[in-house]
Amino acid sequence: MINTAPFVRTLKDKPVAVFGLGLSGMATARALVAAKARVVAWDDSEETRAKAEKEGIPVFDFVFGGMEGYGALIPAPGVPLHYPEPHKAIVQARGYAVEVLGDLEILHRCDHGKKTIGITGTNGKSTTTALIHHILKETGFDAVLGGNIGKPVLDLTMPKFNGVFVLEMSSYQIDLCPTFHPDISVHMNVTPDHLDRHGTMEEYAASKARIFEGPGVAVCGVDDDYSAAMMEKVVKAGLRKAIPVSVKKEVAGGIYIKDGHLIDHIGEKPVDAGSINDIPTLPGLHNAQNICAAYAACRSMGIEADEILKHTRSFAGLQHRQFLSRIINGVSYINDSKATNAEATSKALVCYHNIYLIAGGRPKTGGLNGLEQYVDRIRHVFLLGEAMDDFANWCAKMGVPHTKSFSLDVAVLEAHQLAQSERGQPGGAGCVLLSPACASWDQFKNFEHRGDVFMSLVNSLSEDTNA
């Protein structure tokens, strides 16, 4: 647990409100209580409030009772700040000029003195965060991983003298960081997502771009227009060392891919750092971008190029992101549960052939639109969840064979049986791919739960094709 006493002292004995007692909210409340803060917590769930009280966290409905005299409000990241309208807790805080912060901001205000690397972007940020953490650990840094991945930051153990915080940062979390901007800020890309929170793509991109405020290093993908515009602003501001990243073109001063090789052009001349084609846990062009971004961040930490690529090759991959769960009679079973929109699913489809795709859940804006160019790779789609009917209509329009499986257990079994029976088809044995292009909340707690269930179901499948 992080010692939050330096932050608590800045409150000057004013109470601090914690709204929303999920994982990060509970971690925040515990850390503040341990530092003798005057914590007042609230959650709409009676069961969650009871759990907090059992842990000695004071519970009171400050949203109803008013927030006059409070030192800060710490809302859950998903609480709306602006669009479509601010939550009543946010309105209360603003009405009494109470500062609204997140747990990453609290960590920053604890004056820990450690290096910080923050990673954001619509797609690829989790893999990039985990890869950076892996490389740092393997090269002797006391690196800790947290934020939007792994443990909430205030549950982490403070790293030692050469410590580094490697933090995945969602747009929601960046919105709650008025003064925290990482020493090395990494932005991957922007595609349509979370528009129910931000309203427009412009507002969504602007939220991401705030990670580049202040001095430091800016590593930024430049292969989409919104991200390229971010890089231009960074260069114009002149506060950060700008390192552009591309997998589509050569970029002076940055990192790019050419003929399957990573080219380091941070210095005066481009240097071939080596091939990335022999890294089976990071397939596809999207993972090439992840590798380039991680490379740039680690070079900024002073790690040599050959060491970075050596430890990139030893990276085991990240569960729920194109994670190879099992191979049965040559058929691969891939857990890509983190693919919660069509753009993310496209990154998986481009990597495989003869795909038996499992898709569906709670739909996001656009549905499966954008996947038209990959239909020749798909042999059959097995559909489930709230998006099932809409996705079936899309499949019918595209001429893609599909089955309404309704639930994941049925989908896995049906995909397995068909994939095994069609192993002799041209193009290889194929793969059963869970890449839902949807949120998970209609049938699962989160995408991790969905992926865990998938892997459990896959591990229970028989290798006997006659079974």
C-alpha positions in Angstrom: 0.0 0.0 0.0 1.2 3.5 -0.9 1.7 5.8 2.1 -0.6 8.7 1.2 0.4 10.9 4.3 2.1 13.6 2.1 -1.2 14.1 0.2 -3.3 13.9 3.4 -1.3 16.7 5.0 -2.3 19.0 2.1 -6.0 18.5 3.0 -5.3 20.4 6.3 -7.7 18.1 8.2 -10.6 18.6 5.8 -12.6 15.5 5.0 -12.1 13.7 1.7 -15.0 12.1 -0.1 -14.6 8.8 -2.0 -17.5 8.1 -4.4 -17.7 4.6 -5.9 -16.2 1.7 -4.0 -15.0 -0.6 -6.7 -11.4 -1.9 -6.8 -9.8 1.5 -7.1 -12.3 3.2 -4.8 -11.7 0.7 -2.0 -7.9 0.9 -2.5 -8.1 4.7 -2.3 -10.3 4.6 0.8 -8.0 2.1 2.6 -4.9 4.0 1.8 -6.4 7.3 3.0 -7.8 5.8 6.2 -4.3 4.3 6.9 -2.8 7.8 6.6 -5.3 9.2 9.1 -7.4 11.1 6.6 -10.9 12.0 7.5 -12.5 9.7 4.9 -16.2 9.7 4.0 -17.1 7.1 1.4 -20.3 6.3 -0.5 -21.5 3.8 -3.1 -25.0 3.3 -4.6 -24.8 -0.4 -3.7 -25.9 -1.2 -0.1 -23.9 -4.4 -0.2 -20.7 -2.5 -1.2 -21.3 0.1 1.6 -21.6 -2.7 4.1 -18.3 -4.3 2.9 -16.6 -0.9 3.3 -18.0 -0.4 6.9 -16.7 -3.9 7.8 -13.2 -2.7 6.8 -13.5 0.4 9.0 -14.2 2.9 6.2 -16.7 5.5 7.3 -19.8 5.6 5.1 -22.1 8.6 4.6 -24.2 9.9 1.7 -22.3 13.2 1.2 -24.0 13.5 -2.2 -27.3 14.1 -0.5 -25.9 15.7 2.6 -23.7 18.3 0.9 -19.9 18.7 0.5 -19.2 22.1 2.1 -15.8 22.2 3.7 -14.5 19.0 2.0 -10.9 18.9 0.8 -11.3 16.7 -2.2 -13.7 14.3 -4.0 -12.2 11.1 -5.4 -14.8 9.6 -7.8 -14.7 6.3 -9.5 -13.1 6.8 -13.0 -16.4 6.0 -14.7 -18.4 8.7 -13.0 -19.4 11.3 -15.7 -17.7 14.6 -15.4 -19.2 16.5 -18.3 -21.1 14.4 -20.9 -24.0 13.8 -21.2 -24.2 15.6 -17.9 -22.1 15.7 -14.8 -23.0 13.3 -12.0 -24.7 14.9 -9.0 -21.6 14.2 -6.9 -19.5 16.2 -9.4 -22.1 19.0 -9.3 -21.9 19.0 -5.5 -18.1 19.2 -5.5 -18.0 22.0 -8.1 -20.7 23.9 -6.2 -18.5 24.0 -3.1 -15.2 24.5 -5.0 -14.0 21.0 -3.9 -11.2 19.6 -6.0 -12.0 16.5 -8.1 -9.1 14.0 -8.3 -8.3 10.4 -9.1 -6.0 7.9 -7.4 -3.2 8.6 -10.0 -3.2 12.2 -9.0 -3.1 11.3 -5.3 0.0 9.1 -6.0 1.6 12.1 -7.8 0.9 14.3 -4.8 2.7 11.9 -2.4 6.0 13.3 -3.7 7.4 9.8 -4.2 10.3 10.9 -6.4 10.1 7.9 -8.7 10.2 7.9 -12.5 6.7 7.5 -14.1 5.8 6.1 -17.5 2.2 6.5 -18.5 0.6 4.7 -21.5 -2.7 5.6 -23.1 -4.5 5.1 -26.4 -7.7 3.4 -27.6 -6.0 0.1 -28.5 -2.7 -1.5 -27.5 -2.1 0.3 -24.3 -2.4 -2.8 -22.1 0.0 -4.9 -24.1 2.4 -1.9 -24.4 2.2 -1.3 -20.6 2.9 -4.9 -19.8 5.8 -5.1 -22.4 7.5 -2.0 -21.0 7.1 -3.4 -17.4 8.6 -6.7 -18.6 11.6 -5.1 -20.3 12.3 -2.9 -17.3 12.2 -5.8 -14.8 14.4 -7.9 -17.0 17.0 -5.1 -17.2 17.3 -4.5 -13.5 14.7 -1.8 -12.7 12.4 -2.1 -9.8 9.3 -1.5 -11.9 5.8 -1.7 -10.6 2.7 -2.1 -12.8 -0.7 -0.5 -12.1 -3.4 2.0 -13.0 -5.9 0.7 -15.5 -4.1 -2.7 -15.5 -3.3 -5.0 -12.6 -3.6 -3.4 -9.1 -5.0 0.0 -8.4 -2.1 2.3 -7.9 -2.6 3.0 -4.2 -2.5 -0.8 -3.5 1.0 -1.0 -5.0 4.2 -1.3 -3.0 6.5 1.7 -3.4 9.4 0.8 -5.7 13.0 1.1 -4.5 15.7 3.7 -5.3 15.8 2.8 -9.1 12.0 2.4 -9.1 9.6 3.1 -11.9 5.8 3.3 -12.0 4.5 1.9 -15.2 0.9 3.1 -15.4 -1.8 2.3 -17.9 -4.0 5.4 -18.1 -7.5 5.4 -19.5 -9.1 8.7 -20.7 -11.3 8.5 -17.6 -8.2 8.5 -15.4 -6.4 11.2 -17.3 -9.5 13.4 -16.8 -8.9 13.0 -13.0 -5.3 14.1 -13.1 -5.2 17.9 -13.1 -1.4 18.1 -12.3 0.0 14.6 -12.9 1.7 14.2 -16.3 4.1 11.2 -16.5 7.8 11.7 -17.1 7.5 9.5 -20.2 4.1 9.7 -21.8 3.1 7.2 -24.4 0.0 7.5 -26.6 -0.8 4.7 -29.1 -3.8 5.7 -31.3 -7.3 7.1 -31.3 -10.3 5.2 -32.8 -14.0 5.7 -31.9 -14.7 4.5 -28.3 -16.1 5.8 -25.1 -18.2 8.4 -27.0 -21.0 7.9 -24.4 -18.5 9.5 -22.0 -16.9 12.2 -24.1 -19.6 13.0 -26.6 -17.4 13.6 -29.7 -14.2 12.2 -31.1 -12.6 15.6 -30.7 -13.3 15.6 -26.9 -12.1 12.0 -26.6 -8.8 12.8 -28.4 -8.4 16.0 -26.3 -8.7 13.9 -23.1 -6.0 11.6 -24.3 -3.7 14.5 -25.4 -3.6 15.8 -21.9 -1.0 13.1 -21.0 1.5 15.2 -22.9 1.2 18.3 -20.8 4.2 19.5 -18.9 7.9 18.5 -19.5 9.3 15.1 -20.2 9.3 12.7 -23.1 6.4 12.2 -25.6 6.1 8.9 -27.4 3.2 9.1 -29.9 1.8 7.0 -32.6 1.2 9.1 -35.7 -0.7 6.7 -37.9 -4.1 8.2 -37.4 -5.1 11.9 -37.9 -6.0 12.6 -34.3 -2.7 11.2 -32.9 -0.7 12.9 -35.6 -2.2 16.2 -34.6 -1.2 15.5 -31.0 2.4 15.0 -32.0 2.3 18.3 -34.0 1.2 20.1 -30.8 3.8 18.5 -28.7 6.5 19.6 -31.1 5.1 23.1 -31.3 4.9 23.4 -27.5 8.6 22.4 -27.1 8.2 21.1 -23.6 8.8 17.4 -24.3 11.3 15.4 -26.3 9.0 14.2 -29.2 9.4 10.6 -30.4 6.9 9.8 -33.2 6.1 6.1 -33.8 4.8 4.6 -37.1 4.2 1.3 -38.7 3.1 2.8 -42.0 5.9 5.3 -42.9 9.4 6.5 -42.1 9.5 9.1 -39.3 12.5 11.2 -38.7 13.4 11.5 -35.0 11.3 8.5 -34.2 10.8 4.7 -34.4 9.3 2.9 -37.4 9.0 -0.4 -39.1 10.6 -1.2 -42.5 10.5 -4.7 -44.1 9.8 -6.3 -40.7 12.7 -4.5 -39.0 12.5 -1.9 -36.2 14.3 1.3 -37.3 15.6 3.6 -34.6 15.8 7.1 -36.0 15.9 8.9 -32.6 19.4 10.0 -33.4 20.8 11.7 -36.4 20.8 8.6 -38.6 18.4 5.7 -38.8 19.7 2.5 -37.2 18.4 -1.0 -37.9 17.7 -2.4 -34.4 16.7 -5.8 -35.7 13.9 -8.0 -37.0 10.6 -8.2 -35.1 9.2 -11.0 -37.3 10.3 -13.7 -34.9 8.2 -12.7 -31.9 5.3 -15.2 -31.8 3.6 -13.6 -28.8 3.2 -10.3 -30.6 1.8 -11.0 -34.1 0.4 -8.4 -36.5 0.9 -4.8 -37.4 -0.9 -3.5 -34.3 1.7 -5.4 -32.1 4.5 -3.9 -34.2 3.2 -0.5 -33.0 3.2 -1.8 -29.4 6.8 -3.0 -29.8 7.9 0.4 -31.3 6.2 2.4 -28.5 7.7 0.1 -25.8 11.1 0.4 -27.5 10.9 4.2 -27.5 10.0 4.3 -23.9 12.7 1.9 -22.8 15.3 3.7 -24.9 14.3 6.9 -23.1 15.1 5.0 -19.8 18.6 4.4 -21.1 18.3 0.7 -22.1 20.3 -0.4 -25.1 18.5 -1.5 -28.3 19.7 -5.1 -28.2 18.6 -5.5 -24.6 15.1 -4.2 -25.5 14.6 -6.6 -28.4 16.1 -9.5 -26.5 13.5 -9.1 -23.7 10.7 -8.3 -26.1 11.3 -11.8 -27.5 11.0 -13.3 -24.0 7.6 -11.5 -23.4 5.0 -14.2 -22.7 2.1 -12.1 -24.0 -0.9 -10.7 -22.1 -3.9 -12.7 -21.3 -7.1 -11.7 -23.1 -5.1 -10.0 -25.8 -4.6 -12.6 -28.6 -3.4 -15.0 -25.9 -2.9 -18.6 -27.2 -5.0 -20.6 -24.8 -4.5 -24.1 -26.3 -3.8 -26.0 -29.5 -6.1 -29.0 -30.2 -5.2 -31.2 -33.2 -3.6 -28.2 -34.9 -6.5 -25.8 -34.2 -5.5 -22.7 -32.2 -7.8 -21.3 -29.5 -7.2 -17.6 -29.0 -8.4 -15.5 -26.1 -8.8 -11.9 -27.4 -11.5 -10.9 -24.9 -10.1 -7.5 -24.5 -11.2 -6.7 -28.1 -14.3 -4.7 -27.0 -14.8 -2.8 -30.3 -14.6 -3.6 -34.0 -11.2 -1.8 -34.4 -9.7 -4.0 -31.8 -11.2 -7.2 -33.4 -9.7 -6.2 -36.7 -6.2 -6.4 -35.2 -6.8 -10.0 -34.5 -8.6 -10.9 -37.8 -5.6 -9.7 -39.8 -3.3 -12.2 -38.0 -5.1 -15.4 -38.8 -6.9 -17.4 -41.5 -9.8 -19.9 -41.4 -11.2 -18.1 -38.4 -14.1 -19.5 -36.3 -15.0 -16.2 -34.6 -16.9 -15.9 -31.4 -18.4 -12.4 -31.1 -21.1 -10.4 -29.3 -21.9 -8.9 -26.0 -23.0 -5.4 -25.2 -22.6 -3.5 -28.5 -20.6 -0.3 -29.0 -21.1 2.4 -31.5 -20.6 1.1 -35.1 -21.1 -2.6 -34.3 -19.0 -4.7 -36.7 -18.7 -2.0 -39.3 -15.1 -1.7 -40.5 -14.6 -5.5 -40.6 -15.8 -6.0 -44.2 -12.3 -6.3 -45.6 -11.6 -9.3 -43.4 -14.7 -11.5 -44.2 -12.6 -13.8 -46.5 -10.6 -14.8 -43.4 -13.7 -15.9 -41.5 -15.2 -19.3 -42.0 -18.0 -19.0 -39.4 -19.2 -16.6 -36.7 -20.8 -17.7 -33.4 -22.9 -15.0 -31.9 -24.0 -14.2 -28.3 -25.2 -11.5 -26.0 -27.2 -8.3 -26.6 -25.5 -7.7 -30.0 -26.5 -11.1 -31.4 -29.3 -10.0 -33.6 -27.6 -6.9 -35.0 -24.4 -8.9 -35.6 -26.4 -11.6 -37.3 -27.9 -9.0 -39.7 -24.3 -7.8 -40.5 -23.1 -11.3 -41.2 -26.1 -12.0 -43.5 -25.4 -8.8 -45.4 -21.8 -9.8 -45.8 -22.5 -13.4 -46.7 -20.7 -14.7 -43.7 -22.0 -18.0 -42.3 -23.1 -17.6 -38.7 -24.9 -19.2 -35.8 -26.8 -17.7 -32.9 -25.2 -19.4 -30.0 -26.7 -17.1 -27.3 -24.1 -18.0 -24.6 -20.3 -18.4 -24.5 -20.4 -22.1 -23.4 -22.5 -23.0 -26.4 -20.4 -20.9 -28.8 -17.1 -22.5 -27.7 -18.5 -26.0 -28.1 -20.1 -25.2 -31.5 -16.9 -23.4 -32.8 -14.8 -26.3 -31.6 -16.8 -29.0 -33.3 -16.9 -27.1 -36.6 -13.2 -26.2 -36.5 -12.2 -29.7 -35.8 -14.5 -31.2 -38.5 -13.1 -28.8 -41.1 -9.3 -29.2 -40.4 -8.7 -30.5 -43.9 -9.8 -27.3 -45.6 -7.3 -25.2 -47.6 -5.4 -22.6 -45.6 -4.5 -24.7 -42.6 -6.3 -25.9 -39.5 -7.5 -22.5 -38.6 -8.3 -21.0 -35.2 -11.2 -20.5 -32.8 -11.0 -16.8 -31.9 -12.8 -15.1 -29.1 -12.7 -11.5 -30.2 -16.1 -10.1 -29.3 -16.1 -6.5 -30.6 -18.3 -5.8 -27.7 -18.3 -4.9 -24.0 -18.8 -7.8 -21.6 -21.2 -6.4 -19.1 -24.4 -8.1 -20.4 -23.2 -11.6 -19.3 -19.9 -11.1 -17.5 -18.3 -8.9 -14.8 -15.7 -7.6 -17.1 -13.6 -8.7 -20.1 -11.2 -10.5 -17.8 -14.0 -12.6 -16.5 -15.2 -13.3 -20.0 -11.7 -14.4 -21.1 -11.2 -16.6 -18.0 -14.5 -18.4 -18.7 -13.4 -18.9 -22.3 -10.1 -20.4 -21.3 -11.8 -22.7 -18.8 -14.2 -23.9 -21.4 -11.4 -24.4 -23.9 -9.3 -26.4 -21.4 -12.3 -28.7 -20.8 -12.6 -29.6 -24.5 -11.8 -33.1 -25.6 -9.0 -33.8 -28.1 -11.0 -36.8 -29.4 -12.7 -35.5 -32.5 -15.3 -38.3 -32.2 -16.2 -37.3 -28.6 
